[in-house]
Amino acid sequence: MRVDHYENFPVASWLCPPRLRPPIAAIYWFARTADDIADEGEAPAAQRLGDLAAYRAALLAAAAGQPSEAWSPVFRPLARAIADHRLPLGPLQDLLSAFEQDVAKTRDGAGYADRAELVDYCRRSADPVGRLLLHLYGVGDASSLARSDRVCTALQLINFWQDIGQDLARGRRYLPAADCAAHGIDPDRPHDAPREARVALVRALCAWAREVMLEGAPLVHRIPGRAGWELRLVVQGGLRILARIEALGFDTFHARPKLGAADALPVLWRAVRM
């Protein structure tokens, strides 16, 4: 999950409960810094993977109450958040696993065979964020966790279909090979496919993302107070991006839709009506 995949992360939002802003910010900066290690600059893959291994070791030290001097602006606040809120370590490690996979896939020019493999990536790249937030909100029942996973996976998928052109240019291949084949597209050369095939592919993938989001959307009624309203806006923001993709004729190979001021009122209206 790249930095721009954190657009909906509720850091220091006025809707975020004030007591939870420090741990949420700590989680955000942990994830963003790891993302920078994995994706920014010109470092070779071997160096990125080595740095991520060192970052993982620093995480374990922070969890033990001994934050490393390396990346101290990240791990000192995170160590406090882990201690004060008993944050589970597993989701944080899962995020690092996803970043490591991104580096390896990009190095090898590899993509994803099918939707199941891509969902497994989302399980580690996106779902941990929702599970950490639910932990902070004191929500831990199985139904809510499952719905959170669906919302987070949907947000990740929406970002993929929003960023197809940019990702391909960076050597990131998230279009499932099985879906490409179903539309007569070579997954190694999707840009070369006829426009009609590419549009049909993106339309189908967006329909899938919307279905996944709607499966998770009832979670908004389980999260109390401000956090519940934050989640409503996140869900509706994701669905609004899908509408923007449709307005582009599902051609995100050549344009990247984004939300602007004109989208605020429709998103708010739909959030209120959930």
C-alpha positions, 0 to 999 in steps of 0.5 A, spaced: 500 500 500 503 506 497 502 512 501 497 515 497 493 509 499 492 512 505 488 517 503 482 515 507 486 514 514 483 518 519 489 521 522 488 527 527 481 528 523 476 532 527 472 526 527 477 522 530 476 521 538 481 526 541 484 520 546 485 516 540 489 521 535 496 519 538 496 512 537 492 512 530 498 517 528 503 512 531 500 507 526 500 511 520 507 513 521 509 506 522 506 504 515 508 510 511 515 510 513 515 502 511 512 504 505 517 509 503 522 504 505 519 499 500 517 504 494 521 511 495 528 513 491 532 509 487 535 503 492 535 496 489 530 491 492 536 487 496 537 494 500 529 495 501 528 488 503 534 489 508 532 495 511 525 492 512 528 487 515 531 492 520 525 496 521 521 489 523 527 488 528 525 495 530 518 494 531 519 488 535 524 492 540 519 497 540 513 492 542 518 489 548 518 497 551 525 498 548 524 502 542 531 503 537 534 509 536 533 508 528 527 511 526 526 513 533 520 518 531 516 512 529 518 507 534 518 511 540 510 514 539 509 507 537 512 503 543 507 508 547 501 506 543 503 499 544 504 499 551 498 504 553 493 500 548 495 493 548 496 494 540 496 487 537 503 486 534 500 481 528 497 486 524 503 491 524 507 485 522 502 483 516 503 490 514 511 489 513 509 482 510 505 486 504 511 491 503 516 486 502 511 482 497 511 489 493 518 489 493 519 482 491 514 482 486 516 489 483 523 486 482 521 480 479 516 483 474 511 479 477 503 480 478 497 476 481 494 470 478 487 471 480 483 475 485 484 470 491 491 471 491 490 479 490 485 478 496 491 475 500 495 481 499 490 485 501 489 481 507 496 484 509 496 490 506 490 493 508 486 489 513 491 490 518 489 497 519 482 496 520 483 491 525 488 496 529 483 501 529 477 496 531 482 494 537 482 502 539 475 503 538 474 497 543 470 493 538 472 485 537 467 481 535 468 476 529 462 479 525 465 486 525 472 484 524 470 480 518 466 487 515 472 491 517 476 486 512 471 487 507 471 495 507 479 495 507 480 490 502 475 494 498 479 500 499 485 497 497 482 494 490 479 501 489 485 504 489 488 499 485 483 500 479 484 508 480 491 507 479 492 502 474 496 507 469 501 509 474 502 502 477 504 499 471 508 505 469 512 503 476 512 496 475 506 494 479 502 489 476 495 488 480 490 486 475 489 479 476 491 474 470 485 470 470 481 477 469 485 479 464 485 472 460 477 472 461 477 479 457 482 477 452 488 481 455 495 479 456 497 480 463 504 482 461 502 487 456 495 490 458 496 497 455 496 493 448 489 490 449 484 494 445 480 499 449 474 495 449 477 490 452 481 494 457 474 498 459 470 491 460 476 489 465 476 495 469 468 495 469 468 488 472 473 489 477 470 496 479 463 492 480 467 487 484 470 492 489 463 495 490 460 488 492 466 487 497 465 494 500 457 493 500 458 487 504 462 491 509 458 497 509 454 495 515 460 496 520 458 503 520 452 501 525 457 498 529 462 503 531 460 508 536 460 516 536 465 520 531 469 514 529 462 511 526 461 517 522 468 517 520 467 510 517 461 512 513 465 518 510 471 513 508 466 508 505 462 513 501 469 516 499 471 509 496 464 508 493 465 515 490 471 514 487 468 508 483 463 513 480 469 517 478 472 511 475 465 510 471 465 517 469 472 516 465 469 511 461 473 506 466 479 508 462 484 509 468 490 506 464 490 513 461 487 518 467 487 517 474 480 520 477 480 523 484 475 527 489 475 534 489 470 539 493 464 538 488 464 531 491 464 533 498 456 534 499 454 528 495 459 524 500 456 527 506 449 526 504 450 519 502 454 518 509 448 521 513 443 516 509 447 510 511 
